Amino acid sequence: MLIKIYYVTDNDLIYNRIRALEQKTRRSKLTQWNKESYLNFLKFLTRVLKYEHDKNSKKWEKVRTDFQTIRPILEREWLLSIL
């Protein structure tokens, strides 16, 4: 939820929060499916932040096509609304 707030408010701290959550997720004792879901969400959000300034580029299209194929991922609907 905090990540979504940072994204919507365009807060610069989002990059630090993403890295912190990645580290916390890797170290936590979650099931493999849950870990993959969280890490995929953070990975795609990082890619969105990196390429959203140029939505006509081939890299942005690659992010969109990769998003359709990856499973599992959290907050799929919210990420889809961004794409």
C-alpha positions in Angstrom: 0.0 0.0 0.0 2.8 2.4 0.8 4.4 1.8 -2.6 1.1 2.7 -4.3 0.9 5.9 -2.3 4.5 6.8 -3.2 3.8 6.1 -6.9 0.6 8.2 -7.0 2.2 11.1 -5.2 5.4 10.8 -7.3 7.5 10.7 -4.2 11.3 10.2 -4.7 11.5 7.8 -1.8 9.8 5.1 -3.8 13.1 3.7 -5.1 14.4 3.3 -1.6 11.2 1.8 -0.4 11.2 -0.7 -3.3 14.8 -1.8 -2.5 13.9 -2.2 1.2 10.9 -4.3 0.4 12.8 -6.5 -2.0 15.4 -7.2 0.7 12.7 -7.8 3.4 10.9 -10.2 1.0 14.0 -12.2 0.2 14.9 -12.6 3.9 11.4 -13.4 5.1 10.0 -16.8 5.7 7.2 -16.8 3.2 6.1 -19.5 0.8 7.8 -19.6 -2.5 4.6 -18.5 -4.3 4.2 -15.5 -2.0 7.8 -14.5 -2.4 7.6 -14.7 -6.2 4.4 -12.6 -6.2 5.9 -9.8 -4.1 9.2 -9.8 -6.0 7.5 -9.8 -9.4 5.3 -6.9 -8.3 8.4 -4.9 -7.2 10.3 -5.8 -10.4 7.6 -4.7 -12.7 7.0 -1.5 -10.8 10.7 -0.7 -11.1 10.6 -1.3 -14.8 7.4 0.9 -15.1 9.1 3.7 -13.3 12.2 3.4 -15.5 10.4 3.4 -18.8 7.2 5.3 -18.3 8.6 8.6 -19.4 8.9 7.2 -22.9 5.7 5.2 -23.6 6.5 5.0 -27.3 9.7 3.1 -26.9 10.2 -0.6 -27.7 11.3 -1.2 -24.1 8.0 0.1 -22.8 6.2 -2.3 -25.2 8.4 -5.1 -23.9 7.3 -4.3 -20.3 3.7 -4.5 -21.4 4.1 -7.8 -23.2 6.1 -9.3 -20.3 3.4 -8.2 -17.9 0.8 -10.3 -19.7 2.8 -13.5 -19.4 4.2 -13.4 -15.9 2.6 -15.3 -13.1 2.3 -14.9 -10.1 2.1 -11.2 -9.4 0.3 -9.0 -6.8 -1.9 -6.1 -7.6 -2.3 -7.1 -11.3 -5.2 -4.8 -11.9 -3.5 -1.8 -10.5 -0.3 -2.4 -12.5 -2.5 -3.0 -15.6 -4.2 0.4 -15.1 -0.7 2.0 -15.1 0.3 0.2 -18.3 
